[in-house]
């Protein structure tokens, strides 16, 4: 099976490349090889090669910076997915496009199902929601997979930030009134590849919008405390983690207070597994440390 992977140097893309089995021939063009901003680059690439499926892991993910770089966020998170979906539809091949929990405002008070109304609070969430609409409009065989709180041994993420700050400080103050589910890029990659395989082997099935995170829930403060509890003696310093409110830690972008995602439809439709977030964190720390 031939897979076109966009975003191969990011957290999710790198995990997809690590997990690609012998049945997958993955093409992951670099930015130098494929200029996503060029209007015809994506269409030419998809048209020229006999890909069976496309996985889009490319995204603008700087949530706070998006407030001042709105055009850049929309270019990568909305324009590119729309063009990618159109190119996929022209070749009658499926697309797996990764989106975010930040399309919701966090006011539901319960885990969101895919059909719940969206109401992004900031430019990042708005750009991802626009990308979802563009993908749906262009390709009926696309799967939009929303996820949340992604981290890995690669790149910049909450886990690596906590480990860095924990080595420098005795006390860390972390927001405790935003609830969601930490999700390893490794587990998300496994889900993306499983869904991609399923779409290729079940060509008559339509696409749709689905959710995937690791299992369970916590807050950012709970996530931080778990990091240091699990890492324990392997760290040069274990700081005390103090809970604070969102109001005590103002950021340029507003974030949803409760963006838990209901993944039951995904588990029912696709052959994916949903590890517990604490077990997934322990496995990631083992890799990183």
Secondary structure, DSSP 4 states (H G I P E B T S, - for coil): -EEEEE-TTSHHHHHHHHH--TT-EEE---TTT--TTSTTHHHHHHHHS--SEEEE------TTGGGT-HHHHHIIIIIHHHHHHHHHHHTT-EEEEEEEGGGS-S-SSSPBPTTSPP---SHHHHHHHHHHHHHHHH-TTEEEEEE-SEE-SSSS-HHHHHHHHHHH-SEEEEE-S-EE--EEHHHHHHHHHHHHHHHHH-TTS--EEEE---BS-EEHHHHHHHHHHHHGGGSS--PEEEEE-GGGS--SS---SB--B--HHHHHHS-----BHHHHHHHHHHHH-
